[in-house]
């Protein structure tokens, strides 16, 4: 049974506790592992389930657009991701991508954009995706080559994106392309591209160790209305970073969910596994490892919900979100690895819970900024505070 004492921490309000309890009960009844081998179908089904049950309302901002509140509640998003991740990595993915894929529309979309797209995302009628990375531009966004040139009341997009989650099943993509207003990151703009737009194509489907819909996508003279640009020309980097500031913290929360599930599995295993006339839990080496696992999880959770709370107070959380993601994902990897070791040979049997967690955690240390990038962000923010203390 997962330790839920963290719900009583002062970072969370009564409505957050009620949300977690309700979602945990719903997920216990409705989410099961393993999913169908058809990952696309399973993901579509999960989006529909989450939409029908009302959970996706928390992934978008604006009551008028189908959201649960006027602004995205970062703590609610984190609690939902942590809870879903304990039950199913793919369920967490389905929820998270609805938020990440539409977050830029919530933050920077016009009134028409919001009314056209957000209600469909919140209900599960439309699947969203976030298209930033390219074959030669991952952590280095300034190296982006995908380009958009103005042509009357449209932009014409040409280029590629890769590692696009929900690629192949999404109905709409938030796409970042170079528009040339300035050099580097200041010459990028953001656009909403619908999947049925002529000139848009799925170039390649990508298989990964924890299966989910993923693709390389391509634009060939793809015409996108100027009205589908998010923010002003050249604001694309700002759009991307503002969106990631919300959802980067939620990656940490998902890692917590994986880690808590691994600790639960390890506690069950070590208290029931007989060895040399004792249980595995009777040995001090096991106890020391369990203590490290539990302590690491609590430390990561404190950083995660601090970042989420600060953002909900309107604070800038670039450093805090990076600290949370770095600590939670690295800690979860260590916790899950320890759980696999405690299971012995059974820990690497396909579709055992800890084996599945071992595959699911690995990508969280890479996407939305690899651990090494988070270290650079934290250091950059620390140095900025020293050199420009009034900023």
C-alpha positions in Angstrom: 0.0 0.0 0.0 1.5 3.3 -1.1 2.5 5.7 1.7 0.3 8.8 1.1 1.5 11.0 4.0 2.9 13.4 1.4 -0.7 14.4 0.7 -0.8 16.2 4.1 2.2 18.4 3.3 1.4 22.1 3.3 2.1 22.4 -0.5 -1.3 20.8 -1.2 -4.8 22.0 -0.5 -7.9 19.9 0.5 -9.1 19.8 -3.1 -5.8 18.3 -4.2 -6.2 15.5 -1.6 -9.7 14.8 -2.7 -8.5 14.8 -6.4 -5.9 12.1 -5.6 -8.2 9.9 -3.7 -10.9 10.0 -6.4 -8.4 9.4 -9.2 -6.7 6.5 -7.4 -10.0 4.8 -6.8 -11.1 5.4 -10.5 -7.7 4.1 -11.8 -7.9 1.0 -9.6 -11.3 0.2 -11.3 -10.5 1.2 -14.8 -6.8 1.0 -15.6 -5.1 -2.4 -15.9 -1.8 -3.7 -17.1 -0.6 -5.0 -19.4 -2.3 -3.0 -22.2 -3.3 -4.4 -25.6 -0.3 -5.0 -27.9 -1.7 -2.4 -30.3 -0.2 0.6 -28.5 -1.9 3.2 -30.8 -5.4 1.7 -30.0 -4.6 1.4 -26.3 -3.5 5.1 -26.2 -6.6 6.3 -28.0 -8.7 4.2 -25.6 -7.0 5.7 -22.6 -7.4 9.3 -23.9 -11.1 8.6 -24.4 -11.4 7.1 -20.9 -9.6 10.0 -19.3 -11.7 12.5 -21.2 -15.0 10.8 -20.4 -14.2 10.6 -16.7 -13.3 14.3 -16.7 -9.6 14.0 -15.8 -8.4 15.7 -19.0 -10.1 18.9 -17.9 -7.1 19.4 -15.6 -4.7 19.3 -18.6 -6.0 22.5 -20.2 -6.6 26.0 -18.8 -9.9 27.9 -19.0 -13.3 26.9 -17.8 -14.8 28.4 -21.0 -12.7 26.0 -23.1 -13.4 22.8 -21.2 -10.8 23.2 -18.5 -11.3 22.5 -14.8 -10.2 26.0 -13.8 -9.2 29.3 -15.5 -5.5 28.5 -15.1 -3.7 25.1 -15.2 -3.3 23.9 -11.6 0.3 22.6 -11.6 -0.2 20.7 -8.4 -3.3 19.0 -9.8 -1.4 18.0 -12.9 1.5 16.6 -10.8 -0.9 14.6 -8.6 -2.7 13.2 -11.6 0.6 12.1 -13.3 2.0 10.6 -10.1 -1.2 8.6 -9.5 -1.6 7.4 -13.1 2.1 6.5 -13.3 1.7 4.2 -10.3 -1.1 2.4 -12.1 0.1 2.5 -15.8 2.9 4.3 -17.6 0.8 4.5 -20.8 -2.1 6.1 -18.9 0.3 8.7 -17.5 1.6 9.3 -21.0 -1.9 9.7 -22.5 -2.8 12.3 -19.9 0.6 14.2 -20.0 0.6 14.5 -23.8 -2.8 16.1 -23.8 -1.5 18.8 -21.5 1.9 19.2 -23.2 0.5 19.1 -26.7 -2.1 21.8 -25.9 -0.3 23.8 -23.2 1.0 26.4 -25.7 -2.5 26.9 -26.9 -3.7 27.5 -23.3 -0.9 30.0 -22.7 -0.5 31.8 -26.0 -3.5 30.8 -28.3 -5.9 33.4 -29.6 -9.5 33.3 -28.4 -10.4 31.5 -31.7 -7.6 29.0 -31.2 -8.7 28.2 -27.7 -12.4 27.7 -28.6 -11.5 25.6 -31.6 -9.0 23.2 -30.0 -9.0 23.1 -26.2 -12.6 21.7 -25.6 -11.8 18.8 -28.0 -8.5 18.1 -26.1 -10.3 18.3 -22.7 -13.0 15.9 -23.7 -10.6 13.4 -25.4 -12.2 14.0 -28.8 -8.8 15.2 -30.2 -5.3 14.0 -29.4 -2.6 16.6 -29.1 1.2 16.5 -29.7 4.2 18.8 -29.1 6.7 19.0 -31.9 10.0 20.7 -30.9 12.9 18.2 -31.4 14.6 17.6 -34.7 17.2 15.1 -36.0 19.9 17.7 -35.3 18.2 19.8 -32.7 17.2 18.3 -29.4 18.6 20.0 -26.4 20.1 22.7 -28.7 16.9 24.3 -29.8 18.8 27.1 -31.6 20.0 24.5 -34.1 16.5 24.1 -35.4 16.2 23.7 -39.2 12.5 23.3 -39.8 11.4 26.6 -41.4 8.2 28.6 -42.0 8.0 31.4 -44.5 5.1 33.8 -44.7 3.0 33.7 -47.8 -0.1 35.9 -47.7 -2.4 34.8 -44.9 -0.5 31.5 -44.5 3.0 30.3 -43.5 4.6 27.5 -45.6 6.4 24.9 -43.5 9.2 22.7 -44.7 11.4 20.4 -42.6 11.3 17.5 -40.1 10.6 16.8 -36.5 11.5 13.7 -34.6 10.9 11.9 -31.3 7.3 13.3 -31.4 5.1 11.6 -28.8 1.6 10.9 -30.2 3.1 11.1 -33.7 0.9 9.1 -35.9 -2.2 9.3 -33.8 -2.5 13.0 -32.9 -5.2 15.2 -34.5 -3.2 18.4 -33.9 0.5 19.3 -33.4 2.1 22.4 -31.8 5.0 22.8 -34.2 8.1 25.0 -33.7 9.8 26.4 -36.9 12.4 28.9 -37.8 10.9 32.2 -39.1 14.0 34.2 -39.1 13.2 37.3 -37.1 16.6 37.0 -35.4 19.5 34.6 -35.1 19.3 31.5 -32.9 16.4 30.8 -30.5 14.9 34.3 -31.1 14.0 33.5 -34.7 11.5 30.7 -34.0 7.7 30.8 -34.0 5.1 28.3 -32.9 2.1 27.0 -34.9 -0.9 24.7 -34.6 -0.8 22.2 -37.4 -3.8 19.9 -37.9 -2.9 16.3 -38.9 -5.0 16.4 -42.1 -3.2 19.5 -43.5 -1.8 18.9 -47.0 2.0 18.7 -46.9 2.1 17.1 -43.5 3.1 13.4 -43.3 4.3 10.7 -40.9 7.7 9.9 -42.2 8.6 7.1 -39.8 7.1 5.4 -36.7 9.7 4.8 -34.0 9.7 1.8 -31.6 11.1 2.3 -28.1 11.7 0.1 -25.0 8.5 1.4 -23.3 6.1 1.4 -26.2 4.0 4.5 -26.9 3.1 6.3 -30.1 6.2 8.0 -31.4 7.2 9.2 -34.9 9.3 11.3 -37.1 7.1 13.8 -39.0 7.7 15.8 -42.1 6.4 19.0 -43.7 6.6 19.6 -47.5 5.2 23.0 -48.5 2.7 22.6 -45.7 0.4 25.7 -45.6 -0.7 26.8 -42.1 -2.9 29.8 -41.5 -1.3 32.9 -39.9 -4.2 32.7 -37.4 -2.8 29.4 -36.2 0.5 31.0 -35.0 0.8 31.0 -31.2 2.1 34.3 -29.9 4.0 36.9 -31.9 6.5 36.1 -34.7 9.9 35.0 -33.1 8.3 34.2 -29.8 8.4 30.4 -30.3 11.3 29.8 -27.8 9.3 31.7 -25.2 6.2 29.7 -26.0 8.2 26.4 -25.7 9.9 27.3 -22.4 6.7 28.6 -20.8 5.0 25.3 -21.7 7.8 23.2 -20.4 8.0 25.2 -17.1 4.5 23.7 -16.4 5.0 20.2 -17.6 8.7 19.7 -16.7 7.6 19.6 -13.1 5.0 17.0 -13.9 7.7 14.7 -15.4 9.2 14.7 -11.9 5.8 13.7 -10.6 5.5 10.8 -13.0 8.9 9.6 -11.9 7.6 9.7 -8.4 4.7 7.5 -9.3 7.0 4.9 -10.9 9.3 5.0 -7.9 6.5 4.6 -5.4 5.1 1.6 -7.3 8.6 0.1 -7.3 9.0 0.6 -3.6 5.6 -1.0 -3.0 6.6 -4.0 -5.1 9.9 -4.3 -3.3 8.3 -4.2 0.1 5.9 -6.9 -0.9 8.7 -9.0 -2.4 11.1 -8.7 0.5 8.6 -9.4 3.2 7.3 -12.6 1.5 10.5 -14.0 -0.1 12.0 -16.8 2.0 15.8 -17.1 2.0 18.1 -19.0 4.4 15.3 -19.5 6.9 14.3 -15.8 7.0 12.6 -13.3 4.7 14.7 -11.1 2.4 13.5 -8.1 4.5 15.2 -9.6 7.6 18.7 -8.9 6.2 20.3 -5.6 7.1 21.5 -5.1 3.5 17.9 -5.2 2.3 16.8 -2.8 5.1 19.5 -0.3 4.2 18.5 -0.3 0.6 14.8 0.1 1.4 15.7 3.0 3.6 17.6 4.7 0.8 14.7 4.1 -1.6 12.2 5.7 0.8 14.4 8.6 1.7 15.2 9.4 -1.9 11.5 9.3 -2.9 10.5 11.8 -0.1 13.4 14.1 -1.0 12.3 14.1 -4.7 8.7 14.6 -3.7 9.6 17.7 -1.6 11.4 19.3 -4.6 8.6 18.4 -7.0 5.7 19.8 -5.0 7.7 22.8 -4.0 8.1 23.6 -7.7 4.5 23.0 -8.4 3.3 25.1 -5.5 5.6 28.0 -6.4 4.3 28.0 -10.0 0.7 28.0 -8.7 1.7 31.1 -6.7 2.7 32.8 -9.9 6.5 32.4 -9.4 9.1 31.8 -12.0 10.2 28.2 -11.5 12.9 27.5 -14.1 15.5 26.5 -11.5 13.0 24.7 -9.2 11.4 22.7 -12.0 14.9 21.6 -13.2 15.9 20.6 -9.7 12.7 18.6 -9.4 13.0 16.8 -12.7 16.7 16.0 -12.2 16.3 14.7 -8.7 13.1 12.7 -9.2 14.0 11.0 -12.5 17.5 10.1 -11.3 16.2 8.9 -8.0 13.4 6.9 -9.6 15.9 5.1 -11.8 17.9 4.1 -8.7 14.8 3.0 -6.8 13.6 0.9 -9.7 17.0 -0.7 -10.3 17.1 -1.6 -6.6 13.7 -3.2 -6.8 14.6 -5.2 -9.8 17.7 -6.5 -7.9 15.5 -7.5 -5.0 13.3 -9.6 -7.3 16.3 -11.4 -8.7 15.7 -13.4 -11.9 11.9 -12.6 -11.7 12.8 -8.9 -11.9 13.8 -9.2 -15.6 10.9 -11.4 -16.7 8.9 -9.6 -19.4 5.8 -7.7 -18.2 6.6 -8.2 -14.5 5.7 -4.8 -12.8 9.3 -4.0 -11.9 10.6 -5.0 -15.4 8.0 -2.7 -16.9 9.0 0.1 -14.6 12.6 -0.4 -15.5 11.8 0.2 -19.2 9.4 3.1 -18.5 11.6 5.2 -16.3 14.6 5.4 -18.7 13.1 7.9 -21.1 12.1 10.3 -18.4 15.8 11.1 -17.8 16.0 12.2 -21.4 12.8 13.9 -22.6 11.8 17.5 -21.8 15.5 18.1 -21.1 18.0 15.4 -20.3 19.5 15.3 -16.8 22.7 16.9 -18.0 20.6 19.8 -19.5 18.8 20.2 -16.1 22.2 20.6 -14.5 23.1 23.3 -16.9 19.8 25.1 -16.3 20.3 25.0 -12.5 23.8 26.3 -12.8 22.8 29.0 -15.2 20.0 30.2 -12.9 22.3 30.2 -9.9 24.9 32.3 -11.8 22.2 34.7 -13.1 21.0 35.3 -9.5 24.6 36.2 -8.5 25.4 38.4 -11.5 21.9 40.0 -11.8 20.4 39.8 -8.3 17.6 42.3 -9.0 16.4 40.5 -12.2 
